Amino acid sequence: MRIKISTPYRENSIVNIASGAAIKGWLANFYTTLYLAQWVTAAQRLPLIGNRLAQELGRRAFPDIPTNIVSNVGMVPELLHVGACRILSKHWPRISSELMYRVKAQFDIGVARRLSIETSDVFVGMYGASVRSFETIRKTGGLAVLNFVNSHPDEHNRYLIELAGLKAPHHELIPQWVAKRVEEELALAHLVLVPSHFVARQLSARGVPEDKIAMIPYGVNLEAFQPVSGLKKRTMLECLYVGQISYRKGIQILLDAAKQCQDLPIRFRLVGPIVSRELLAQLPENVRYEGPTLPGGVANAMRTADMFVLPTLEDSYALVVLEAMATGLPIITTDHAGSAEVLTDGVNGLVTSAGSSEVFANAIRRLVDDEALREKLGVAGRELVVSGAYSWNTYGDKVLQEIAAKREALA
């Protein structure tokens, strides 16, 4: 079986599908953009900025995928996008967001051109970046597989309007033309990969046949995310959030909850890229924004924390939840995080209803007041993820099994 895979950005699930296919000898091509792995070693030799530049370039590296089958597609649009975002995202976020979607569409066109001249049995593409590629692979009789890594656009927008109070147009709301592309992808795909029942239910409610949907939870890198030895003993607890600084991730809820917890011995640390800058305008005194991180920075941040929070309003599968569990941190998240499905409330984490700062603050207060509960949840969470059910190897194997079964069924 010859499988071709494309992604316009680094996304853990599709990279691990590609790695698994490469091990089996099934991976024919891996299409991406700004693949710069060959420059990492050279960058390290540069004085002063070498290590930092090498880390940045490493974000575009895929060490488990043979370099001879990696192809760059749409490099010029992506370069323009990266450069423009540094200028536009601060003052014109709507333009920056629109440009991101347009670049994905251009990437899709470039991949489709490659597929039209290079035959394959299976093509795996990303949500929002695969319409033309799917049209092309279907013409050649190949199997079209959609990696559906987000909520359905209509649900995404509904949650942000209802729970965050956003109004169109807003840069965090998905434009209708993008939603239409996603609907086309769902119609064209023979198989749709989703990471949670949270997303599977959305698609089923919109008429996607259930035999077309494969629900396979993501994995976690257990080598990178490990607990520190010994208990942290300090009077002021460290509560960590990792993710986009956005309404979608519930930052507004977290900041309101932090205000309600100012009488507690706890400090809140926010780590991640800024999507909606206005959320940081007036931080409570017990909250500190630490900026985005380079590779490895998330694991380091988690090892120095006492608990982890993710107050997301909608999230197909927040991988940081599993990463925090692997680090042994007690978790508080919401029922709108797909990864919350691995948790049993009060046993290996705390799961709250999405959209309520009061409910979230009460959960934080519960953990602050109960050291034994923090330890219990952290240990149980770690035991769950190391059980083997949530490894990336398991994920990749299950996806490839689904692909093989679907291809056989349609043969």
Sequence and secondary structure as in RCSB ss.txt:
>XXXX:A:sequence
MRIKISTPYRENSIVNIASGAAIKGWLANFYTTLYLAQWVTAAQRLPLIGNRLAQELGRRAFPDIPTNIVSNVGM
VPELLHVGACRILSKHWPRISSELMYRVKAQFDIGVARRLSIETSDVFVGMYGASVRSFETIRKTGGLAVLNFVN
SHPDEHNRYLIELAGLKAPHHELIPQWVAKRVEEELALAHLVLVPSHFVARQLSARGVPEDKIAMIPYGVNLEAF
QPVSGLKKRTMLECLYVGQISYRKGIQILLDAAKQCQDLPIRFRLVGPIVSRELLAQLPENVRYEGPTLPGGVAN
AMRTADMFVLPTLEDSYALVVLEAMATGLPIITTDHAGSAEVLTDGVNGLVTSAGSSEVFANAIRRLVDDEALRE
KLGVAGRELVVSGAYSWNTYGDKVLQEIAAKREALA
>XXXX:A:secstr
  EEEE SS  HHHHHHHHHHHHHT EEEEEESS  GGGHHHHHTSTTTHHHHHHHHHTT  TTS GGGEEE SH
HHHHHHHHHHHHHHHH HHHHHHHHHHHHHHHHHHHHHHHHHS  SEEEEETTS HHHHHHHHHTT EEEEE  S
  HHHHHHHHHHHH   SS TTS  HHHHHHHHHHHHH SEEEES HHHHHHHHHTT  GGGEEE    B TTT 
   SS    SSEEEEEES BSTTTTHHHHHHHHHHTTTSSEEEEEES BSSGGGGTT  TTEEE     TTHHHH
HHHT SEEEE  S BS  HHHHHHHHTT  EEEETTBGGGGG  BTTTBEEE TT HHHHHHHHHHHHH HHHHH
HHHHHHHHHHTTSTTBHHHHHHHHHHHHHHHHHHH 
